[in-house]
Amino acid sequence: MGTKTEENLKAAFAGESQANRKYLAFAKKAAEEGYSQVAKLFRAAAEAETVHAHNHLKVLKGIRSTKENIQEAIGGETHEFKIMYPGMMETAKSEKDDAGFRTFNFANEVEKIHASLYTKALETLGKNEVVDYFVCPVCGNTVEKAAPDKCPICGTPGKSFIKIA
């Protein structure tokens, strides 16, 4: 067990990370409602929360070599699709929460893909291959090279996929 400060850094990292994602969602909603200035403020605050989260993670020595970071990512993604999401999906199913089940199922399917993509990245580390990635804006499906005609997970048209720079 770590020190109280280490526990606090972990809690702060989690809180700042969640604030970042929440503020980006709030920014998207504000923009949809025509509040561009508020959207910009939410995006600015989200970026600041990212700075805080990265600082906390750095102090925790949570950023290591790229090889170690990929290995950690594979472990995290694998845990999510083998243990975390199946349990959450079962609970949502038993509670007849269709929306909860759907979002957990989407994430579960995509985490399998992420683990596979990270495994491939680990195997090709240092080869400097240039590969484009595209992300489905509905379920998060992540694909290489080109967007599909239709997302195989949620059915979203491929033209809606986001190309990652």
C-alpha positions as semicolon CSV with decimal commas, in nm:
position;residue;x (nm);y (nm);z (nm)
1;M;0,000;0,000;0,000
2;G;0,126;0,343;-0,088
3;T;0,132;0,663;0,108
4;K;-0,172;0,883;0,161
5;T;-0,026;1,124;-0,097
6;E;-0,004;0,841;-0,352
7;E;-0,367;0,754;-0,282
8;N;-0,459;1,120;-0,321
9;L;-0,266;1,145;-0,650
10;K;-0,452;0,841;-0,784
11;A;-0,787;0,988;-0,678
12;A;-0,697;1,327;-0,825
13;F;-0,586;1,163;-1,152
14;A;-0,920;0,981;-1,175
15;G;-1,118;1,295;-1,093
16;E;-0,931;1,516;-1,339
17;S;-0,963;1,251;-1,609
18;Q;-1,338;1,229;-1,555
19;A;-1,372;1,607;-1,553
20;N;-1,192;1,624;-1,888
21;R;-1,430;1,379;-2,052
22;K;-1,738;1,534;-1,889
23;Y;-1,640;1,886;-1,997
24;L;-1,582;1,770;-2,356
25;A;-1,931;1,618;-2,355
26;F;-2,068;1,944;-2,210
27;A;-1,883;2,140;-2,482
28;K;-2,039;1,925;-2,753
29;K;-2,388;1,985;-2,609
30;A;-2,328;2,360;-2,573
31;A;-2,214;2,377;-2,937
32;E;-2,523;2,182;-3,049
33;E;-2,739;2,435;-2,864
34;G;-2,559;2,727;-3,029
35;Y;-2,356;2,839;-2,727
36;S;-2,016;2,853;-2,898
37;Q;-1,850;3,065;-2,627
38;V;-1,960;2,827;-2,351
39;A;-1,844;2,533;-2,564
40;K;-1,504;2,699;-2,599
41;L;-1,484;2,752;-2,220
42;F;-1,569;2,386;-2,157
43;R;-1,298;2,279;-2,404
44;A;-1,045;2,510;-2,237
45;A;-1,129;2,373;-1,892
46;A;-1,112;2,017;-2,030
47;E;-0,762;2,083;-2,161
48;A;-0,658;2,222;-1,822
49;E;-0,795;1,910;-1,651
50;T;-0,582;1,703;-1,889
51;V;-0,274;1,901;-1,783
52;H;-0,360;1,829;-1,419
53;A;-0,419;1,458;-1,485
54;H;-0,090;1,422;-1,675
55;N;0,097;1,601;-1,397
56;H;-0,050;1,366;-1,134
57;L;0,028;1,059;-1,346
58;K;0,384;1,179;-1,399
59;V;0,437;1,217;-1,022
60;L;0,293;0,866;-0,977
61;K;0,556;0,744;-1,228
62;G;0,269;0,605;-1,432
63;I;0,425;0,691;-1,766
64;R;0,704;0,455;-1,862
65;S;0,864;0,349;-2,191
66;T;0,638;0,315;-2,492
67;K;0,683;-0,063;-2,486
68;E;0,580;-0,076;-2,118
69;N;0,290;0,163;-2,182
70;I;0,161;-0,058;-2,466
71;Q;0,190;-0,366;-2,245
72;E;-0,007;-0,189;-1,972
73;A;-0,270;-0,083;-2,226
74;I;-0,307;-0,443;-2,347
75;G;-0,356;-0,556;-1,988
76;G;-0,614;-0,287;-1,919
77;E;-0,813;-0,347;-2,236
78;T;-0,804;-0,725;-2,183
79;H;-0,930;-0,685;-1,824
80;E;-1,214;-0,468;-1,951
81;F;-1,341;-0,709;-2,217
82;K;-1,280;-1,031;-2,022
83;I;-1,392;-0,928;-1,674
84;M;-1,523;-0,574;-1,625
85;Y;-1,772;-0,529;-1,909
86;P;-1,914;-0,885;-1,909
87;G;-2,008;-0,840;-1,542
88;M;-2,160;-0,500;-1,610
89;M;-2,351;-0,636;-1,909
90;E;-2,491;-0,921;-1,699
91;T;-2,608;-0,677;-1,432
92;A;-2,770;-0,447;-1,689
93;K;-2,941;-0,747;-1,849
94;S;-3,076;-0,870;-1,515
95;E;-3,201;-0,520;-1,438
96;K;-3,356;-0,494;-1,785
97;D;-3,157;-0,177;-1,852
98;D;-3,131;-0,193;-2,231
99;A;-2,943;0,137;-2,269
100;G;-2,689;0,034;-2,005
101;F;-2,644;-0,305;-2,169
102;R;-2,601;-0,144;-2,511
103;T;-2,329;0,100;-2,401
104;F;-2,143;-0,170;-2,207
105;N;-2,170;-0,409;-2,503
106;F;-2,039;-0,147;-2,748
107;A;-1,743;-0,077;-2,519
108;N;-1,679;-0,448;-2,462
109;E;-1,662;-0,521;-2,835
110;V;-1,432;-0,226;-2,899
111;E;-1,196;-0,308;-2,608
112;K;-1,125;-0,642;-2,781
113;I;-1,025;-0,448;-3,092
114;H;-0,809;-0,209;-2,889
115;A;-0,622;-0,498;-2,725
116;S;-0,561;-0,644;-3,071
117;L;-0,441;-0,311;-3,214
118;Y;-0,207;-0,258;-2,916
119;T;-0,072;-0,612;-2,958
120;K;-0,002;-0,539;-3,323
121;A;0,164;-0,208;-3,226
122;L;0,386;-0,391;-2,977
123;E;0,486;-0,646;-3,241
124;T;0,571;-0,372;-3,494
125;L;0,724;-0,122;-3,248
126;G;1,016;0,057;-3,409
127;K;0,921;-0,034;-3,765
128;N;0,766;0,312;-3,814
129;E;0,470;0,189;-4,015
130;V;0,227;0,466;-4,102
131;V;-0,130;0,351;-4,047
132;D;-0,443;0,564;-4,037
133;Y;-0,703;0,498;-3,768
134;F;-1,074;0,575;-3,785
135;V;-1,316;0,583;-3,489
136;C;-1,691;0,533;-3,496
137;P;-1,861;0,829;-3,325
138;V;-2,140;0,608;-3,187
139;C;-1,973;0,298;-3,042
140;G;-1,603;0,386;-3,055
141;N;-1,511;0,106;-3,296
142;T;-1,152;0,167;-3,400
143;V;-1,030;0,050;-3,739
144;E;-0,709;0,070;-3,937
145;K;-0,646;0,203;-4,289
146;A;-1,000;0,306;-4,389
147;A;-1,346;0,338;-4,242
148;P;-1,582;0,052;-4,333
149;D;-1,897;0,114;-4,536
150;K;-2,092;0,049;-4,218
151;C;-1,976;-0,007;-3,859
152;P;-1,994;-0,382;-3,790
153;I;-2,069;-0,314;-3,424
154;C;-2,343;-0,050;-3,430
155;G;-2,433;0,001;-3,796
156;T;-2,324;0,366;-3,820
157;P;-2,235;0,470;-4,175
158;G;-1,860;0,465;-4,238
159;K;-1,866;0,821;-4,369
160;S;-1,935;0,931;-4,010
161;F;-1,613;0,777;-3,876
162;I;-1,355;1,021;-3,741
163;K;-1,006;1,005;-3,890
164;I;-0,745;1,037;-3,617
165;A;-0,462;1,277;-3,697
